[in-house]
């Protein structure tokens, strides 16, 4: 019973990851701005990388195998998922910040609070 | 160039490639090259190196690393020396001796708290993974050079997040890194020279020899008994891997430290 629940939960998470990847790739094509495209790429990293790995860990736990093999496969999946969840947001954050501060891409926004702060002389942290 | 139909064409191409690959996998398994049959040279290596009953065995499961450090160890030593000379050249070009002292950066003007915290979490994981790649080099894919290259990611992250002062204030200066590098390369050659000393005093042995050969009794200990069981060290391959790990890690860290300082100086003399 618990095996079936784990198996179908894992399948659902993997399918969700595939849908997220499709959305991210369409957004990467259709968005015009650098910042919007970065947003789409982050959807691909978290939704398309984190969820399928958690799903694979659950599927591996539900299989009819030796406990050592199951624990090995799902442990590797969980560690990889944790690393992606830690590093991908930090990477896209520092990428967007560096791009904004270097002035390479001017964001098309109505209000730009960071720019106002920098013009006032404060070094935004 | 970019029309409205471009994404549609891309999507159709991707889906058709996936479908064709799926059909091919189902029908033939994509193995039309006969990859299950080895060539003569590959058969020689695969059947001889991991098999401890054969006279030309290296007692190592990872055949690529065994070939690199046993069958062609002298060649690999000179590859390491070439890398050493490249590091020495970069030190000669970028060293800060004789220049006006510049204040080193703490990285505050480049990064934020988010990046610093994530770097603090990820750097120990990278160090442990790189050490395991190097130490298990004779059992699993990897080796000294690969482990050292993975290790260099950790100093790069620290230099980007904390600036060069963080490493300099913890003893990672040019002189020490270059000393580690030179000492490791020298020790690799000394380990390779030990069979020659055996040849001068006892009997036949070859330069960079690992385990016994049909006409030579010299061997490094490849199976060491310990209280918890036998440990397979594959002779000198494990020693070479660890030394090469230190050499590559120190050398690349030095090169990247110097380049980062030059970047922080901003092109000023």
Interface residues (C-beta under 8 A of the other chain):
Chain A: X26 X29 X30 X83 X86 X87 X89 X90 X93 X94 X97 X98 X123 X125
Chain B: X7 X10 X109 X110 X111 X112 X113 X114 X115 X118 X121 X122 X125
